Amino acid sequence: MSLAFTNSCTLTRPRSFGQKEACKKLNISNNTSLLATPNSFVNGMRVCVDIRWIGTAGRSKQLPSSSKLQMSFSPNPRYKVAVLGCTGSVGQRFIQLLEDHPWFEVVAIGASSRSAGQKYSQACRWKQSTPLPNYVKNMEIRECKASQFPDVDIVFSGLSNEVAGDIEEEFAAAGKAVFSNAKNHRMDPDVPILIPAVNANHIGLIDYQRQRRGWDKGFIVTNANCSTTAMCLGLKPILDRFGIEALIVTTMQAISGAGYPGLPSMDIIDNVVPFIGGEEPKMESESLKIFGQLEMEKIVPASIQVSAMCNRVHVLDGHTECVSLKLKTRATPDEVIHSIDHFPSFTRSLKLPSSPERDVVYTDWIDRPQPRLDRHTGNGFTVTVGRVRECSVLDIKLVLFGHNTVVGAAGGSVINAELCVSKGIIAQKAKESAYAVSHK
Ligand SMILES: NC(=O)c1ccc[n+]([C@@H]2O[C@H](COP(=O)([O-])OP(=O)(O)OC[C@H]3O[C@@H](n4cnc5c(N)ncnc54)[C@H](OP(=O)(O)O)[C@@H]3O)[C@@H](O)[C@H]2O)c1
C-alpha cells in the first residue's frame, strides 16, 4: 500500500491499471509503458503522480507538469485482517460489515477459549438481521494470542473490557495495527480516540505511541464509547461554528450496547434502567479528549463542562440523546441547523469505502430522530440531529441519534482503519502486491 508514499509504480496492465485512460489523456500510444512516481501531494486515496513514459530504448522521459494525472488506487491484494471477539455484539457487526470489503479480507477470527477450536457457525449465536456470511461459516476460531495470528496486518477488536487491554497490547507489540472498541486504552495519553469526521489529525499520536512503546509497525487506535461517538459527531458542526462552553446530555441507550446476551429480559421489557455502569464518566472524559487539540505529543483536552445522564431503554439498536448546550457565541436554532446542513462530509471527501454521503444530517421531522426510523441512515454511519430549538436554561437544545454498533463501534473501527490505510500508516506484509490504479 506504499504507492502513495514511498514507492513508484509501473503501470503495465492497461485495463486494470487505468493505463488506457492515462495514455488517452496524455495523447500517447496505448501500449506505451508508463512509470508513475507519486509526488508529495496526497489527498486520501487520490494521489497526484508524475507520469514518465518509457521509450523503446528503456529510457524514461519526464512529461511536462501539465500532464500530471490524479489517480485513485486501492490495495490489491486486500489487507489481511482478523476480528477478535468475533462472537459478540460488536464482533458480529464486524463480520457483517467486512463481508466483501474492498480493502480488507477477514482471514482469521478469535474469541475466548470457550469458543476457540470451533467453527464460527457452531460457536456464534448470530443475531444480525442479514444472513451469516458464507466466508466465515467454516472459519475456525482461534485463541486470542498474537502468535496464532502471523497472517494478518490489521486486527479489529470487539473484545470485552475484562480482557481487551492486555490482548490488544500484545497484538500491537507483535506489529499489528489494532482498532479497539474497549475502554482500556482510550485514555492512554499516546492513544487516539479517533472519529475521522471530528479529529482525524489525532492519528498524529501514532508516531509518538510507536516511539514511546518501542513498536516499529504496530499501534492501537480506539473508538470512543458508543454514546460518546454519537454525541461528538452530532455536535461537531456546532462546536466548529459557535464553540461550546457547557452541555448536559441525557441518553436513551439500546440493549445491544450491553453486548450479547446483555440484560435479562425481565430487567428491560416494559422498563427504563437509569444506570449504565461507567457510562457517564466515560462520556464526560472521552468527549473532552476527542474535542481536544493535538499539540506536539499530547492531546490538550477541550475546555467544556459536560454532564451526562445515561439510561438503558427497550430499543434493540441505536442510542438517542437529548442535549442542552451553552454556546460560546449565541446562535438561533436556524443558525445551528444551517451549521449542520453545511457541515462538510469529511470521510466522503477522502473517498473511504465505508464513508456515508453525510457524516451528520439534520432532520426537520418534528418527531425525529427515532431509533426505528433513523438507525439505517448512511448505513448506520451517519448521525442524525433533530428538534433543534431554544433552551430556556442554556442556549440551545436538540436530539441526536447514532447507531451504537455501526458508527459507535465496529463501523467506527472500520472507517478508522480505512483512514489509516489512506494515510499510509499501516504496513502490509504482502509487499509484492500490485496496486490497482485507475484514472479519476
Ligand atoms: N455493544 C456496543 O454497542 C458497544 C459499543 C461500543 C463499544 N463496545 C465495547 O466493545 C467491546 C465488545 O462489546 P460487545 O458488546 O460486543 O461484548 P460481548 O457481546 O459480550 O462480546 C465479547 C466478546 O469477547 C470475547 N471474549 C470474552 N472473554 C474473552 C477472553 N478471555 N479471551 C478472548 N475473548 C474473550 C467473547 O468471546 P466468547 O463468545 O468466546 O465468550 C466475545 O466474542 C466491549 O469492550 C464494549 O465495551 C460495545
PDBQT file of the ligand as one rigid body, heavy atoms in Angstrom, charges set to zero:
ROOT
HETATM    1  N1  LIG A 501     -22.129  -3.267  22.109  1.00  0.00    +0.000 N 
HETATM    2  C1  LIG A 501     -21.889  -1.985  21.799  1.00  0.00    +0.000 C 
HETATM    3  O1  LIG A 501     -22.757  -1.250  21.294  1.00  0.00    +0.000 OA
HETATM    4  C2  LIG A 501     -20.539  -1.398  22.044  1.00  0.00    +0.000 A 
HETATM    5  C3  LIG A 501     -20.281  -0.135  21.555  1.00  0.00    +0.000 A 
HETATM    6  C4  LIG A 501     -19.024   0.432  21.741  1.00  0.00    +0.000 A 
HETATM    7  C5  LIG A 501     -18.064  -0.288  22.403  1.00  0.00    +0.000 A 
HETATM    8  N2  LIG A 501     -18.332  -1.517  22.895  1.00  0.00    +0.000 N 
HETATM    9  C6  LIG A 501     -17.248  -2.258  23.548  1.00  0.00    +0.000 C 
HETATM   10  O2  LIG A 501     -16.868  -3.306  22.639  1.00  0.00    +0.000 OA
HETATM   11  C7  LIG A 501     -16.407  -4.444  23.368  1.00  0.00    +0.000 C 
HETATM   12  C8  LIG A 501     -17.240  -5.659  22.986  1.00  0.00    +0.000 C 
HETATM   13  O3  LIG A 501     -18.573  -5.415  23.352  1.00  0.00    +0.000 OA
HETATM   14  P1  LIG A 501     -19.744  -6.425  22.980  1.00  0.00    +0.000 P 
HETATM   15  O4  LIG A 501     -20.979  -5.673  23.308  1.00  0.00    +0.000 OA
HETATM   16  O5  LIG A 501     -19.574  -6.978  21.633  1.00  0.00    +0.000 OA
HETATM   17  O6  LIG A 501     -19.488  -7.600  24.067  1.00  0.00    +0.000 OA
HETATM   18  P2  LIG A 501     -19.955  -9.126  24.002  1.00  0.00    +0.000 P 
HETATM   19  O7  LIG A 501     -21.162  -9.279  23.156  1.00  0.00    +0.000 OA
HETATM   20  O8  LIG A 501     -20.039  -9.549  25.406  1.00  0.00    +0.000 OA
HETATM   21  O9  LIG A 501     -18.722  -9.885  23.286  1.00  0.00    +0.000 OA
HETATM   22  C9  LIG A 501     -17.487 -10.072  23.923  1.00  0.00    +0.000 C 
HETATM   23  C10 LIG A 501     -16.525 -10.869  23.056  1.00  0.00    +0.000 C 
HETATM   24  O10 LIG A 501     -15.298 -11.019  23.797  1.00  0.00    +0.000 OA
HETATM   25  C11 LIG A 501     -14.928 -12.394  23.779  1.00  0.00    +0.000 C 
HETATM   26  N3  LIG A 501     -14.204 -12.757  24.999  1.00  0.00    +0.000 N 
HETATM   27  C12 LIG A 501     -14.667 -12.773  26.277  1.00  0.00    +0.000 A 
HETATM   28  N4  LIG A 501     -13.710 -13.211  27.117  1.00  0.00    +0.000 NA
HETATM   29  C13 LIG A 501     -12.621 -13.471  26.375  1.00  0.00    +0.000 A 
HETATM   30  C14 LIG A 501     -11.309 -13.966  26.665  1.00  0.00    +0.000 A 
HETATM   31  N5  LIG A 501     -10.943 -14.280  27.912  1.00  0.00    +0.000 N 
HETATM   32  N6  LIG A 501     -10.427 -14.097  25.645  1.00  0.00    +0.000 NA
HETATM   33  C15 LIG A 501     -10.808 -13.793  24.378  1.00  0.00    +0.000 A 
HETATM   34  N7  LIG A 501     -12.035 -13.344  24.037  1.00  0.00    +0.000 NA
HETATM   35  C16 LIG A 501     -12.933 -13.184  25.021  1.00  0.00    +0.000 A 
HETATM   36  C17 LIG A 501     -16.221 -13.155  23.676  1.00  0.00    +0.000 C 
HETATM   37  O11 LIG A 501     -15.966 -14.443  23.152  1.00  0.00    +0.000 OA
HETATM   38  P3  LIG A 501     -16.793 -15.761  23.631  1.00  0.00    +0.000 P 
HETATM   39  O12 LIG A 501     -18.077 -15.773  22.856  1.00  0.00    +0.000 OA
HETATM   40  O13 LIG A 501     -15.898 -16.887  23.281  1.00  0.00    +0.000 OA
HETATM   41  O14 LIG A 501     -17.025 -15.627  25.111  1.00  0.00    +0.000 OA
HETATM   42  C18 LIG A 501     -16.996 -12.265  22.699  1.00  0.00    +0.000 C 
HETATM   43  O15 LIG A 501     -16.613 -12.576  21.388  1.00  0.00    +0.000 OA
HETATM   44  C19 LIG A 501     -16.525  -4.066  24.846  1.00  0.00    +0.000 C 
HETATM   45  O16 LIG A 501     -15.291  -3.577  25.271  1.00  0.00    +0.000 OA
HETATM   46  C20 LIG A 501     -17.566  -2.958  24.842  1.00  0.00    +0.000 C 
HETATM   47  O17 LIG A 501     -17.440  -2.104  25.942  1.00  0.00    +0.000 OA
HETATM   48  C21 LIG A 501     -19.540  -2.106  22.710  1.00  0.00    +0.000 A 
ENDROOT
TORSDOF 0
